[in-house]
Amino acid sequence: MMAGRKTEAKKNLIKALFQTINQELGISVSDIEICIIESEPSNWGFRGMTGDEIQLNYQLGV
């Protein structure tokens, strides 16, 4: 994911993934490992631009 999100947002994402994977797929949370890998916006390219050039309609610092 693009770097910039707050620790609390990443923790909430991880917890939501554990819960959803467990409920939807029946996989025990003790069998799931999640790793968030962050990269600076300048390392991303989408919509014909790099991530540090594009104007997003959402905030990263949430």
Contacts in CASP RR format, 6 or more apart in sequence:
PFRMAT RR
TARGET T0000
AUTHOR 0000-0000-0000
METHOD contacts of the structure
MODEL  1
MMAGRKTEAKKNLIKALFQTINQELGISVSDIEICIIESEPSNWGFRGMT
GDEIQLNYQLGV
1 36 0 8 1.000
1 37 0 8 1.000
1 38 0 8 1.000
1 39 0 8 1.000
2 38 0 8 1.000
2 39 0 8 1.000
2 40 0 8 1.000
2 41 0 8 1.000
2 44 0 8 1.000
2 51 0 8 1.000
2 60 0 8 1.000
3 38 0 8 1.000
3 39 0 8 1.000
3 40 0 8 1.000
3 41 0 8 1.000
3 60 0 8 1.000
4 38 0 8 1.000
4 60 0 8 1.000
4 61 0 8 1.000
5 38 0 8 1.000
5 60 0 8 1.000
5 61 0 8 1.000
5 62 0 8 1.000
6 61 0 8 1.000
6 62 0 8 1.000
9 61 0 8 1.000
9 62 0 8 1.000
10 36 0 8 1.000
13 36 0 8 1.000
14 34 0 8 1.000
14 36 0 8 1.000
17 32 0 8 1.000
17 34 0 8 1.000
18 29 0 8 1.000
18 32 0 8 1.000
18 34 0 8 1.000
21 27 0 8 1.000
21 29 0 8 1.000
21 32 0 8 1.000
22 28 0 8 1.000
22 29 0 8 1.000
22 32 0 8 1.000
40 52 0 8 1.000
41 50 0 8 1.000
41 51 0 8 1.000
41 52 0 8 1.000
41 60 0 8 1.000
42 50 0 8 1.000
42 51 0 8 1.000
42 52 0 8 1.000
43 50 0 8 1.000
44 50 0 8 1.000
44 51 0 8 1.000
45 51 0 8 1.000
46 54 0 8 1.000
47 54 0 8 1.000
END
